[in-house]
Amino acid sequence: MTAATPQIDIMGEEAIRDPYGAFAPLRSERPVYWDPKYRSWLITRHEYVSAALRDDRFSSDRIAPFIERKLSAPDTDPLLRQAFEVLRHWMVFQDEPSHMRLRNLVRRAFTPRAVAKMQERVAALSAELLAGIPMGEEFDLVAEFAFPLPAIIIAEMLGVPPEDRDTFKHWTEDVAPLVSAGLDDPERYNRATSAMDALVAYFTGLIRRFEGEPADNLISALLAARDDGGSLSEAEVVATCTLLLFGGHETTANLIANSMLALLRHPEQLAALRDGRIAPRQAVEEFLRYDGPGKAVVRIMREDTEFAGETLRKGQRVFLLLAAANHDPDVFDDPDVLRLDRAENPHVAFGFGPHFCLGSALARLEASIAVPALVAGLPGVRLADRQLRWQQVLLTRGLQELWLHNEGSSE
Ligand code: HEM
């Protein structure tokens, strides 16, 4: 096939604003495409993305070489060294067998029961945050609701006491850019590594405390999994706490905000959810597919690989574009249409295969409570007359802010 190569800039304004439209020509014409500008493969078709996610020639060990380079310099700042040591222990960046060892241990702590137990707390916190939203004014849903909700929930699940919530929140905010995107501003970089240092010290303190007196929380459960014959080092327990904290924070916040945006742009779908004609759990699957928070995941080729008619070379970087796969017309009817009652929804918003999101049950629980709570609690809400600003990043799909106008009653 000698189709012309579609023009795309994966980080360009158009692709940031509308990744679904921007990636569509690539998916139909060059579903496995070498992007010379970003020196990476772009894989866009659902079938290929799913296959690559299960194929161990596509390695998740993508930050080790970068970290080794950073750490090999003799004058590396010790705080930076420590921050990367934490990331190095994240299971999401590991291949087998170390990935499964960690994942199985964490699964013993992060159980469906532990998640289901949070149902009432998520509902109560949603109500609390909603009560703080000003009436008759514009407000930023991201700052007032979508961001704090998952952060508070995971902090509580880990065992962070309520009195530490505010301090903890500051560190989390400062570290976030280190985890989610490249940092180019040295001042923010320093703040991020100092905050990671504080977070590591804080988690180490909590570990000491719960070693002495175990409680009903994830840290105690991780310690029990470690002591029950699991070989989990203290560094791994600390790193896993930070992974659970960050893995589920921005992603879930973006899911809540993107879902509200989608609903406000589709009033008939909003009405169906509000009237109870659509089950919240089913709606959440469509939110994940239609405009989910994960645009792409990264892999590095472990060896030269023939894949879908192309040769992917050892060491080359691959972006698996979940967003493009989730709008693949070969799999979804009318893929660009928001249809909350979609019966079949095999989206890959949580990935697929061995690294399938470990927090999917929690994310689903949070969104299926929070979004209906917003819809019910803000009957006259509408989009404020402001330009939407999307985060300028490739891997996640999230709004920097989502300004809404809370009119109060819709009567
Ligand atoms: C809507 C919200 C979420 C989305 C869209 C999402 C998406 C993803 C995706 C796509 C992956 C696979 C990454 C890869 O294959 O490289 C992943 C992995 C993971 N997620 Fe989530 N996630 C969400 C919420 C959460 C939450 C709430 C938690 C925990 C509190 C969490 C924890 C994790 C962990 C620990 C992994 C690594 C699993 C492994 O490597 O085996 N995520 N997530």
Boltz pocket constraint, residues with backbone or C-beta under 6 A from the ligand:
constraints:
  - pocket:
      binder: B
      contacts: [[A, 60], [A, 91], [A, 92], [A, 93], [A, 99], [A, 103], [A, 154], [A, 243], [A, 244], [A, 245], [A, 247], [A, 248], [A, 249], [A, 251], [A, 252], [A, 255], [A, 292], [A, 293], [A, 294], [A, 297], [A, 298], [A, 348], [A, 349], [A, 350], [A, 351], [A, 352], [A, 354], [A, 355], [A, 356], [A, 357], [A, 358], [A, 359], [A, 360], [A, 362], [A, 363]]
      max_distance: 6.0
